[in-house]
Amino acid sequence: MDTLIGKRRGFISSPYPNGQSYGDVVAAMAAFFREVIRDWNGRRLLLIGHSATRWALDALSNRGRLEDLVDAPFNWRPGWEYVIPETLGCVDNR
């Protein structure tokens, strides 16, 4: 059982020691999306990351709120596909 369930929400706006908050990861992924749109628009990319990367992608693609995603049960799939939203809008999960 995951011992961090319920505790992860505390790191949405406060960073892990010597690390980033989940909100920081969302902001970094939003910046990455903007670069991808600018430099790689229309191409397929492979992105390798960790759970915070996936939660940020889910939050930015409107698949859920960060507050809910960090504590949701994990269901492994062989891959996730995301389509970058045409506009990132005003996303702020910090």
N, CA, C and O atoms as CSV, one atom per row, in Angstrom:
chain,resi,resn,atom,element,x,y,z
A,1,MET,N,N,0.837,-1.183,0.000
A,1,MET,CA,C,0.000,0.000,0.000
A,1,MET,C,C,0.886,1.252,0.000
A,1,MET,O,O,1.939,1.286,0.636
A,2,ASP,N,N,0.442,2.258,-0.714
A,2,ASP,CA,C,1.194,3.505,-0.848
A,2,ASP,C,C,1.049,4.328,0.425
A,2,ASP,O,O,-0.053,4.764,0.760
A,3,THR,N,N,2.149,4.542,1.136
A,3,THR,CA,C,2.107,5.273,2.411
A,3,THR,C,C,2.055,6.782,2.226
A,3,THR,O,O,1.898,7.517,3.200
A,4,LEU,N,N,2.186,7.260,0.976
A,4,LEU,CA,C,2.147,8.701,0.726
A,4,LEU,C,C,0.749,9.216,0.412
A,4,LEU,O,O,0.535,10.427,0.357
A,5,ILE,N,N,-0.211,8.304,0.203
A,5,ILE,CA,C,-1.573,8.750,-0.084
A,5,ILE,C,C,-2.055,9.606,1.075
A,5,ILE,O,O,-1.926,9.232,2.241
A,6,GLY,N,N,-2.611,10.759,0.735
A,6,GLY,CA,C,-3.067,11.703,1.739
A,6,GLY,C,C,-2.000,12.698,2.140
A,6,GLY,O,O,-2.320,13.800,2.586
A,7,LYS,N,N,-0.738,12.331,1.989
A,7,LYS,CA,C,0.372,13.228,2.336
A,7,LYS,C,C,0.842,14.037,1.132
A,7,LYS,O,O,1.425,15.108,1.294
A,8,ARG,N,N,0.593,13.534,-0.063
A,8,ARG,CA,C,1.075,14.202,-1.275
A,8,ARG,C,C,0.465,15.589,-1.443
A,8,ARG,O,O,1.120,16.497,-1.955
A,9,ARG,N,N,-0.773,15.759,-1.019
A,9,ARG,CA,C,-1.438,17.061,-1.166
A,9,ARG,C,C,-0.646,18.171,-0.484
A,9,ARG,O,O,-0.722,19.328,-0.898
A,10,GLY,N,N,0.093,17.840,0.532
A,10,GLY,CA,C,0.907,18.837,1.225
A,10,GLY,C,C,2.051,19.360,0.385
A,10,GLY,O,O,2.668,20.369,0.728
A,11,PHE,N,N,2.339,18.680,-0.716
A,11,PHE,CA,C,3.436,19.087,-1.584
A,11,PHE,C,C,2.945,19.699,-2.900
A,11,PHE,O,O,3.729,19.875,-3.833
A,12,ILE,N,N,1.661,20.019,-2.976
A,12,ILE,CA,C,1.149,20.667,-4.183
A,12,ILE,C,C,1.752,22.056,-4.325
A,12,ILE,O,O,2.163,22.442,-5.419
A,13,SER,N,N,1.811,22.805,-3.241
A,13,SER,CA,C,2.398,24.139,-3.332
A,13,SER,C,C,3.698,24.275,-2.539
A,13,SER,O,O,4.449,25.229,-2.743
A,14,SER,N,N,3.965,23.346,-1.652
A,14,SER,CA,C,5.219,23.345,-0.883
A,14,SER,C,C,6.146,22.284,-1.466
A,14,SER,O,O,5.731,21.139,-1.648
A,15,PRO,N,N,7.390,22.643,-1.760
A,15,PRO,CA,C,8.286,21.662,-2.375
A,15,PRO,C,C,8.747,20.585,-1.399
A,15,PRO,O,O,8.831,20.797,-0.190
A,16,TYR,N,N,9.038,19.434,-1.970
A,16,TYR,CA,C,9.718,18.400,-1.211
A,16,TYR,C,C,11.061,18.969,-0.791
A,16,TYR,O,O,11.573,19.865,-1.463
A,17,PRO,N,N,11.650,18.488,0.289
A,17,PRO,CA,C,12.988,18.971,0.668
A,17,PRO,C,C,13.973,18.781,-0.496
A,17,PRO,O,O,14.077,17.696,-1.067
A,18,ASN,N,N,14.678,19.842,-0.825
A,18,ASN,CA,C,15.645,19.834,-1.938
A,18,ASN,C,C,15.003,19.468,-3.273
A,18,ASN,O,O,15.669,18.913,-4.147
A,19,GLY,N,N,13.719,19.772,-3.438
A,19,GLY,CA,C,13.035,19.412,-4.674
A,19,GLY,C,C,12.011,20.441,-5.090
A,19,GLY,O,O,12.101,21.619,-4.744
A,20,GLN,N,N,11.042,19.970,-5.837
A,20,GLN,CA,C,9.986,20.811,-6.372
A,20,GLN,C,C,8.650,20.427,-5.748
A,20,GLN,O,O,8.473,19.323,-5.233
A,21,SER,N,N,7.718,21.371,-5.808
A,21,SER,CA,C,6.336,21.050,-5.472
A,21,SER,C,C,5.687,20.470,-6.725
A,21,SER,O,O,6.228,20.590,-7.824
A,22,TYR,N,N,4.531,19.844,-6.554
A,22,TYR,CA,C,3.801,19.351,-7.723
A,22,TYR,C,C,3.357,20.524,-8.590
A,22,TYR,O,O,3.317,20.399,-9.814
A,23,GLY,N,N,3.024,21.660,-7.982
A,23,GLY,CA,C,2.684,22.861,-8.746
A,23,GLY,C,C,3.846,23.335,-9.595
A,23,GLY,O,O,3.648,23.796,-10.720
A,24,ASP,N,N,5.078,23.225,-9.060
A,24,ASP,CA,C,6.272,23.569,-9.834
A,24,ASP,C,C,6.406,22.665,-11.053
A,24,ASP,O,O,6.785,23.118,-12.133
A,25,VAL,N,N,6.094,21.392,-10.874
A,25,VAL,CA,C,6.189,20.443,-11.989
A,25,VAL,C,C,5.149,20.798,-13.054
A,25,VAL,O,O,5.441,20.728,-14.248
A,26,VAL,N,N,3.944,21.175,-12.633
A,26,VAL,CA,C,2.915,21.590,-13.598
A,26,VAL,C,C,3.405,22.809,-14.382
A,26,VAL,O,O,3.263,22.857,-15.603
A,27,ALA,N,N,3.977,23.783,-13.692
A,27,ALA,CA,C,4.489,24.980,-14.373
A,27,ALA,C,C,5.604,24.618,-15.353
A,27,ALA,O,O,5.655,25.159,-16.458
A,28,ALA,N,N,6.485,23.718,-14.963
A,28,ALA,CA,C,7.573,23.292,-15.853
A,28,ALA,C,C,7.025,22.558,-17.074
A,28,ALA,O,O,7.518,22.741,-18.187
A,29,MET,N,N,6.004,21.729,-16.864
A,29,MET,CA,C,5.400,21.009,-17.983
A,29,MET,C,C,4.656,21.961,-18.909
A,29,MET,O,O,4.650,21.755,-20.123
A,30,ALA,N,N,4.030,22.994,-18.365
A,30,ALA,CA,C,3.354,23.991,-19.202
A,30,ALA,C,C,4.382,24.707,-20.081
A,30,ALA,O,O,4.132,24.951,-21.262
A,31,ALA,N,N,5.542,25.043,-19.500
A,31,ALA,CA,C,6.611,25.670,-20.282
A,31,ALA,C,C,7.116,24.703,-21.360
A,31,ALA,O,O,7.394,25.111,-22.488
A,32,PHE,N,N,7.230,23.438,-21.006
A,32,PHE,CA,C,7.644,22.415,-21.969
A,32,PHE,C,C,6.622,22.321,-23.100
A,32,PHE,O,O,7.004,22.251,-24.268
A,33,PHE,N,N,5.324,22.318,-22.770
A,33,PHE,CA,C,4.271,22.291,-23.790
A,33,PHE,C,C,4.436,23.465,-24.760
A,33,PHE,O,O,4.325,23.291,-25.974
A,34,ARG,N,N,4.699,24.651,-24.224
A,34,ARG,CA,C,4.854,25.820,-25.094
A,34,ARG,C,C,6.039,25.639,-26.051
A,34,ARG,O,O,5.957,26.021,-27.218
A,35,GLU,N,N,7.124,25.063,-25.564
A,35,GLU,CA,C,8.281,24.788,-26.434
A,35,GLU,C,C,7.921,23.754,-27.497
A,35,GLU,O,O,8.295,23.894,-28.661
A,36,VAL,N,N,7.198,22.725,-27.092
A,36,VAL,CA,C,6.799,21.686,-28.040
A,36,VAL,C,C,5.910,22.281,-29.126
A,36,VAL,O,O,6.094,21.991,-30.308
A,37,ILE,N,N,4.947,23.114,-28.730
A,37,ILE,CA,C,4.067,23.745,-29.715
A,37,ILE,C,C,4.889,24.604,-30.667
A,37,ILE,O,O,4.657,24.593,-31.875
A,38,ARG,N,N,5.840,25.339,-30.130
A,38,ARG,CA,C,6.666,26.229,-30.943
A,38,ARG,C,C,7.605,25.454,-31.881
A,38,ARG,O,O,7.728,25.792,-33.058
A,39,ASP,N,N,8.264,24.412,-31.353
A,39,ASP,CA,C,9.344,23.759,-32.097
A,39,ASP,C,C,8.986,22.421,-32.738
A,39,ASP,O,O,9.650,21.997,-33.684
A,40,TRP,N,N,7.958,21.758,-32.244
A,40,TRP,CA,C,7.670,20.398,-32.687
A,40,TRP,C,C,6.204,20.187,-33.048
A,40,TRP,O,O,5.742,19.049,-33.118
A,41,ASN,N,N,5.478,21.262,-33.275
A,41,ASN,CA,C,4.044,21.174,-33.506
A,41,ASN,C,C,3.704,20.135,-34.580
A,41,ASN,O,O,4.272,20.144,-35.673
A,42,GLY,N,N,2.784,19.258,-34.253
A,42,GLY,CA,C,2.337,18.233,-35.185
A,42,GLY,C,C,3.138,16.950,-35.159
A,42,GLY,O,O,2.792,15.997,-35.857
A,43,ARG,N,N,4.195,16.901,-34.376
A,43,ARG,CA,C,5.017,15.694,-34.304
A,43,ARG,C,C,4.690,14.902,-33.052
A,43,ARG,O,O,4.172,15.436,-32.072
A,44,ARG,N,N,4.998,13.647,-33.106
A,44,ARG,CA,C,4.811,12.766,-31.955
A,44,ARG,C,C,6.116,12.725,-31.176
A,44,ARG,O,O,7.190,12.584,-31.760
A,45,LEU,N,N,6.023,12.849,-29.860
A,45,LEU,CA,C,7.201,12.836,-29.002
A,45,LEU,C,C,7.072,11.744,-27.961
A,45,LEU,O,O,5.967,11.374,-27.564
A,46,LEU,N,N,8.189,11.240,-27.532
A,46,LEU,CA,C,8.243,10.304,-26.416
A,46,LEU,C,C,8.759,11.068,-25.213
A,46,LEU,O,O,9.819,11.691,-25.270
A,47,LEU,N,N,8.022,11.019,-24.146
A,47,LEU,CA,C,8.404,11.705,-22.917
A,47,LEU,C,C,8.515,10.667,-21.814
A,47,LEU,O,O,7.589,9.889,-21.588
A,48,ILE,N,N,9.641,10.658,-21.137
A,48,ILE,CA,C,9.858,9.733,-20.034
A,48,ILE,C,C,9.935,10.560,-18.764
A,48,ILE,O,O,10.697,11.523,-18.688
A,49,GLY,N,N,9.155,10.188,-17.778
A,49,GLY,CA,C,9.123,10.939,-16.535
A,49,GLY,C,C,8.720,10.052,-15.380
A,49,GLY,O,O,8.821,8.827,-15.452
A,50,HIS,N,N,8.267,10.674,-14.326
A,50,HIS,CA,C,7.829,9.939,-13.147
A,50,HIS,C,C,6.391,10.324,-12.848
A,50,HIS,O,O,5.757,11.009,-13.652
A,51,SER,N,N,5.878,9.909,-11.737
A,51,SER,CA,C,4.462,10.135,-11.435
A,51,SER,C,C,4.089,11.613,-11.437
A,51,SER,O,O,3.000,11.962,-11.893
A,52,ALA,N,N,4.953,12.486,-10.944
A,52,ALA,CA,C,4.634,13.920,-10.937
A,52,ALA,C,C,4.505,14.443,-12.364
A,52,ALA,O,O,3.683,15.322,-12.625
A,53,THR,N,N,5.299,13.921,-13.284
A,53,THR,CA,C,5.196,14.303,-14.691
A,53,THR,C,C,3.831,13.899,-15.235
A,53,THR,O,O,3.172,14.689,-15.911
A,54,ARG,N,N,3.412,12.690,-14.946
A,54,ARG,CA,C,2.107,12.194,-15.424
A,54,ARG,C,C,0.975,13.011,-14.826
A,54,ARG,O,O,0.028,13.360,-15.531
A,55,TRP,N,N,1.058,13.323,-13.531
A,55,TRP,CA,C,-0.002,14.126,-12.912
A,55,TRP,C,C,-0.058,15.505,-13.540
A,55,TRP,O,O,-1.146,16.039,-13.758
A,56,ALA,N,N,1.094,16.091,-13.836
A,56,ALA,CA,C,1.122,17.407,-14.484
A,56,ALA,C,C,0.489,17.327,-15.867
A,56,ALA,O,O,-0.308,18.190,-16.235
A,57,LEU,N,N,0.836,16.302,-16.633
A,57,LEU,CA,C,0.238,16.130,-17.953
A,57,LEU,C,C,-1.269,15.960,-17.855
A,57,LEU,O,O,-2.017,16.542,-18.641
A,58,ASP,N,N,-1.713,15.164,-16.892
A,58,ASP,CA,C,-3.153,14.967,-16.694
A,58,ASP,C,C,-3.834,16.279,-16.319
A,58,ASP,O,O,-4.916,16.577,-16.825
A,59,ALA,N,N,-3.226,17.055,-15.453
A,59,ALA,CA,C,-3.820,18.332,-15.036
A,59,ALA,C,C,-3.861,19.311,-16.212
A,59,ALA,O,O,-4.867,19.992,-16.410
A,60,LEU,N,N,-2.793,19.389,-16.982
A,60,LEU,CA,C,-2.734,20.330,-18.093
A,60,LEU,C,C,-3.640,19.940,-19.255
A,60,LEU,O,O,-4.100,20.804,-20.002
A,61,SER,N,N,-3.894,18.655,-19.408
A,61,SER,CA,C,-4.769,18.213,-20.502
A,61,SER,C,C,-6.214,18.074,-20.025
A,61,SER,O,O,-7.047,17.469,-20.700
A,62,ASN,N,N,-6.498,18.642,-18.854
A,62,ASN,CA,C,-7.860,18.684,-18.302
A,62,ASN,C,C,-8.435,17.311,-17.981
A,62,ASN,O,O,-9.644,17.102,-18.078
A,63,ARG,N,N,-7.583,16.392,-17.605
A,63,ARG,CA,C,-8.053,15.075,-17.196
A,63,ARG,C,C,-8.272,14.994,-15.695
A,63,ARG,O,O,-8.649,13.942,-15.179
A,64,GLY,N,N,-8.041,16.087,-14.995
A,64,GLY,CA,C,-8.283,16.067,-13.561
A,64,GLY,C,C,-7.604,17.212,-12.838
A,64,GLY,O,O,-6.743,17.905,-13.380
A,65,ARG,N,N,-8.020,17.382,-11.601
A,65,ARG,CA,C,-7.409,18.394,-10.735
A,65,ARG,C,C,-6.213,17.779,-10.033
A,65,ARG,O,O,-6.262,16.627,-9.603
A,66,LEU,N,N,-5.156,18.536,-9.920
A,66,LEU,CA,C,-3.937,18.041,-9.287
A,66,LEU,C,C,-4.221,17.512,-7.885
A,66,LEU,O,O,-3.661,16.495,-7.475
A,67,GLU,N,N,-5.086,18.196,-7.159
A,67,GLU,CA,C,-5.425,17.767,-5.797
A,67,GLU,C,C,-5.996,16.352,-5.772
A,67,GLU,O,O,-5.772,15.606,-4.819
A,68,ASP,N,N,-6.735,15.986,-6.819
A,68,ASP,CA,C,-7.319,14.646,-6.897
A,68,ASP,C,C,-6.340,13.639,-7.493
A,68,ASP,O,O,-6.297,12.482,-7.072
A,69,LEU,N,N,-5.564,14.078,-8.463
A,69,LEU,CA,C,-4.660,13.179,-9.177
A,69,LEU,C,C,-3.582,12.591,-8.275
A,69,LEU,O,O,-3.249,11.412,-8.396
A,70,VAL,N,N,-3.030,13.408,-7.364
A,70,VAL,CA,C,-1.903,12.936,-6.555
A,70,VAL,C,C,-2.292,11.807,-5.606
A,70,VAL,O,O,-1.430,11.042,-5.173
A,71,ASP,N,N,-3.562,11.695,-5.283
A,71,ASP,CA,C,-4.007,10.638,-4.375
A,71,ASP,C,C,-4.855,9.561,-5.055
A,71,ASP,O,O,-5.364,8.658,-4.391
A,72,ALA,N,N,-5.007,9.658,-6.376
A,72,ALA,CA,C,-5.815,8.673,-7.102
A,72,ALA,C,C,-5.078,7.342,-7.170
A,72,ALA,O,O,-3.847,7.313,-7.199
A,73,PRO,N,N,-5.826,6.239,-7.195
A,73,PRO,CA,C,-5.180,4.927,-7.358
A,73,PRO,C,C,-4.415,4.881,-8.680
A,73,PRO,O,O,-4.828,5.478,-9.674
A,74,PHE,N,N,-3.317,4.176,-8.669
A,74,PHE,CA,C,-2.474,4.075,-9.856
A,74,PHE,C,C,-2.837,2.823,-10.630
A,74,PHE,O,O,-2.785,1.715,-10.096
A,75,ASN,N,N,-3.204,3.004,-11.890
A,75,ASN,CA,C,-3.507,1.887,-12.779
A,75,ASN,C,C,-2.529,1.925,-13.946
A,75,ASN,O,O,-2.649,2.762,-14.841
A,76,TRP,N,N,-1.562,1.015,-13.929
A,76,TRP,CA,C,-0.532,0.999,-14.962
A,76,TRP,C,C,-1.133,0.662,-16.318
A,76,TRP,O,O,-2.003,-0.201,-16.433
A,77,ARG,N,N,-0.654,1.358,-17.341
A,77,ARG,CA,C,-0.958,1.065,-18.738
A,77,ARG,C,C,0.383,1.054,-19.462
A,77,ARG,O,O,1.338,1.676,-18.998
A,78,PRO,N,N,0.467,0.362,-20.584
A,78,PRO,CA,C,1.743,0.332,-21.289
A,78,PRO,C,C,2.162,1.689,-21.839
A,78,PRO,O,O,3.320,1.859,-22.223
A,79,GLY,N,N,1.280,2.630,-21.885
A,79,GLY,CA,C,1.633,3.959,-22.362
A,79,GLY,C,C,0.457,4.901,-22.234
A,79,GLY,O,O,-0.699,4.478,-22.217
A,80,TRP,N,N,0.758,6.149,-22.145
A,80,TRP,CA,C,-0.280,7.174,-22.086
A,80,TRP,C,C,-0.080,8.059,-23.295
A,80,TRP,O,O,1.054,8.371,-23.661
A,81,GLU,N,N,-1.174,8.466,-23.919
A,81,GLU,CA,C,-1.083,9.404,-25.023
A,81,GLU,C,C,-1.777,10.688,-24.628
A,81,GLU,O,O,-2.872,10.678,-24.066
A,82,TYR,N,N,-1.122,11.790,-24.932
A,82,TYR,CA,C,-1.658,13.111,-24.626
A,82,TYR,C,C,-1.641,13.939,-25.895
A,82,TYR,O,O,-0.720,13.847,-26.707
A,83,VAL,N,N,-2.661,14.736,-26.047
A,83,VAL,CA,C,-2.686,15.729,-27.105
A,83,VAL,C,C,-2.551,17.073,-26.413
A,83,VAL,O,O,-3.322,17.399,-25.510
A,84,ILE,N,N,-1.575,17.841,-26.838
A,84,ILE,CA,C,-1.347,19.134,-26.216
A,84,ILE,C,C,-2.521,20.047,-26.538
A,84,ILE,O,O,-2.871,20.220,-27.706
A,85,PRO,N,N,-3.127,20.629,-25.522
A,85,PRO,CA,C,-4.251,21.532,-25.781
A,85,PRO,C,C,-3.790,22.709,-26.649
A,85,PRO,O,O,-2.669,23.196,-26.503
A,86,GLU,N,N,-4.672,23.160,-27.557
A,86,GLU,CA,C,-4.302,24.285,-28.416
A,86,GLU,C,C,-3.969,25.509,-27.588
A,86,GLU,O,O,-3.094,26.294,-27.953
A,87,THR,N,N,-4.648,25.667,-26.501
A,87,THR,CA,C,-4.324,26.754,-25.598
A,87,THR,C,C,-4.200,26.165,-24.205
A,87,THR,O,O,-5.043,25.375,-23.780
A,88,LEU,N,N,-3.173,26.538,-23.512
A,88,LEU,CA,C,-3.003,26.042,-22.151
A,88,LEU,C,C,-3.905,26.793,-21.200
A,88,LEU,O,O,-4.087,26.365,-20.060
A,89,GLY,N,N,-4.473,27.896,-21.636
A,89,GLY,CA,C,-5.374,28.662,-20.792
A,89,GLY,C,C,-4.653,29.162,-19.541
A,89,GLY,O,O,-3.441,29.374,-19.544
A,90,CYS,N,N,-5.397,29.336,-18.517
A,90,CYS,CA,C,-4.864,29.837,-17.245
A,90,CYS,C,C,-4.833,28.681,-16.282
A,90,CYS,O,O,-5.739,28.532,-15.462
A,91,VAL,N,N,-3.806,27.858,-16.365
A,91,VAL,CA,C,-3.688,26.704,-15.499
A,91,VAL,C,C,-2.777,27.056,-14.332
A,91,VAL,O,O,-1.616,27.417,-14.529
A,92,ASP,N,N,-3.297,26.951,-13.139
A,92,ASP,CA,C,-2.493,27.221,-11.957
A,92,ASP,C,C,-2.920,26.263,-10.874
A,92,ASP,O,O,-3.955,26.457,-10.238
A,93,ASN,N,N,-2.122,25.221,-10.659
A,93,ASN,CA,C,-2.441,24.206,-9.663
A,93,ASN,C,C,-1.595,24.362,-8.411
A,93,ASN,O,O,-1.506,23.431,-7.610
A,94,ARG,N,N,-0.972,25.517,-8.229
A,94,ARG,CA,C,-0.146,25.716,-7.052
A,94,ARG,C,C,-0.995,26.062,-5.870
A,94,ARG,O,O,-0.473,26.269,-4.775
